[in-house]
Amino acid sequence: MARYTGPVCRLCRREGMKLFLKGEKCLTKCTFERRSSPPGMHQQRRRKVSDFALQLREKQKARRIYGVLERQMKNTFEQAAEIKGATGEVMLQNLERRLDNTVYRSGFGKSRSQARQLVAHAHIKVNGKITKTPSYQVKAGDLITVRESSRDSNYFKEMLAWAKTQTRPGWLETDPENFSAKVLSVPTRDQIEAQVNTQLIVEHYSR
């Protein structure tokens, strides 16, 4: 399946909550706040929601929050299932530790899609080495920096002010002035802002 390129506000309406897919625009020009009903001509129809539908919606919500394709999501679940611990929590930790999400949470991108583009265009280094893979899993002790030649661009000059105003999670230590962020630990569930029920996702993939 190709990556979704349509209006992202439609996705927020479908999931019934703001997914913050447009970064700053979600705070100033949010379509969801004006029209929160689900998209489609049959949106007002009331019907009983099955367990499968609930599980599917939760999985789709997580996919859309982190911007991953179905194959990537399933692979993340299967990898988490092989690790000791609560599968749902491990899966969410792995999604949170993606490099594109780490760049976003550090404040160097206003949305995960913007952060993914920065990674893919070779603006980001991990431990001093350019890493162009958005799905790269960061680990405790990793140092994420913006490439030196990119720091003088207008984008990063404007992003510096944005990064200084953002609240970072406890598993990251960010130094906006030096365009760097250090991974202090694996994120815990209370440090992950994504509002998803991981148990429903586990049930969906365990059918």
N, C-alpha and C positions, 0 to 999 in steps of 0.2 A: 504494500500500500504506500502511495506517495505521501509526502508530508502535506498537511492541510495548509492551504494558502488563501482561504476565504476570510470573511470578516470574523475577527476573533471575539467580538462582542456577542456573536451568535452562540459561541461555545459557552460563554458565561451564562447566557439565558437558558441554554439547554441543561446546564448543571445546577441552575438555580442559586448561584452564588458568584461573587466576583472572584475571578481567578488571577487578576492582575497580570494579564498577558501583554498589555500595551505600556507597561511602566508608568511614567509620569502622567500620561493621558488618562489612566484609570482613576487618578485623583482629581482631575480637572474636567474631563469631557467623557463621562461614563454613560454609555447608552443603557447599561443595565439598570441604573438608578431611575431612568425615565420609563423603561419598559422591561420589566423583569419576567414577563410571561414566557414560557417555552416557545421556540420558533415553530413554524408550521401552521397549516390551515386548521388542524384538528387539536390545537393547543388547549381548548377549553373542555374537551371531552374528559369526563371522569370515569376512571375504570380501576379495578383492583390491580395493584402492582404485585407481580410475582416475586419470589425470592431471587430467581435468576435475574430479573430486571434490576433489582436493588444491587446485586453483586456486580452486574455489568456496568451500571451507572457509576459505582464507586471506583471501579477499575478505570473507566474512561476519564473520570475526574482526575485521578492521579496521573494518567498519561498526559492529559492536557496541561496540567500544572507544570510538569517537568519537560514537556515538549518532546516526548519519546514516541517512537513508532511501536506498533503492536509486537513485533518480533523482539525489539529491545526490551519491552516491558516483560514479556514472557521469559526471556533469557535472564533478566534481573531476578525474577521470582525463582527460577530454577536454581540459580547460583545461591540465592538466599536459603533455599530449602536444603542445600547440602552443608550449610554451616550450622553449628550448634547454637541454639537459642531460639527465640520466638521468630518464626519465619517472616511474619508481617513487619515486625520492627526492623529486622536485618535488611529486608527489601527496601524499606523506606530510607534507612541509613545509606544504602548503596546508591539510591537515587539522589540523595542529598549530597553525597560525596563526588558526584559527577563534576568534572572540571568546569563545565559551563555554568552549573548551579553555584559552584564555589565562587566564580568570578562575579556572578550576580549578587550573591550574598555578601561579598566583600565591598560592594558599592561601585564597581567599575563598569557595570552595565545596568541600565534602567529596567531591563526585563531579561528573562532567561533567553529569549530569542536573540536579543542584542548581544548578550554575553556569548552565546553560541557562535555568532558571526565573528566576534573578536578572536575567539579561539581558532576558528577555521581559517581566518585570514592572517594567522601567525603573529598576532600582537601579544600573545601571552607566553610566558616562560614558567616552567616548573623546575625548581632547583637549578636554575641557570640554563636550562635547555628548552628551546622552542617546542611546544607541544600543540599540535593542530587537531587533536582528537577530542571533541567535546565530551565523549563518554569516558574519558580517562578518569580512573578512580584515585583521588588524592588520599593520602594517609597521614597520620600524625607525624609532624616534623617537616612536612613538605612546605616549601616556600614558593608562593605564587607571585610573580612580578610581571609588570608591563614591560615589554621590550623597550630598551633605551631609545631607539630611533623613533618609536611611536609616541613617546611622551610629549613631544613638542607639537603634536598635531592639535588642531582646534578642538577635536572631539575630546581628547583627554584633558585639555586645559579647562573645558567646560565641565567635564566629569569630575574634576578634582573638587569643585564646590559641592557637587551632588554627593560625592562619597563622604564628605565631612559631615553631612547632615543625616546619614543613614545609621540605623541601629543594627549593629552586627550581632550574630549569635555568639554564645559563649565558647563555641568550639573553634572560633576564628579570632586571630589577633591581627588587626589591620592598621597599616600605617599609610594613610592617603597621600601624605607629602612625598613619600618615597615610592608610591605606587606599588605597594607590596602587601601581602597578607600571608600569615603563617597559620598552618593547620595545627591546632593545639591537641586535638583529640578527635576520636570518632564521635559524631553528633549523637546526643541522647534524644529520646522521643520528645521531651519537653523543650528541646532546643530547635525542633523542626516545626516550622510554621504551617506546613501543609495540613489542611483540615480534611483528612481522609480516614475512613474506617478500614484499617488494614485487614481486619478479620474477614470482612466481606470479600476483599480481593483474594485472600488465601482460599476462601471457600469457592470463589469463581474458578480459579486455576486448579483446584483439587477435585473438580467434578469428574 
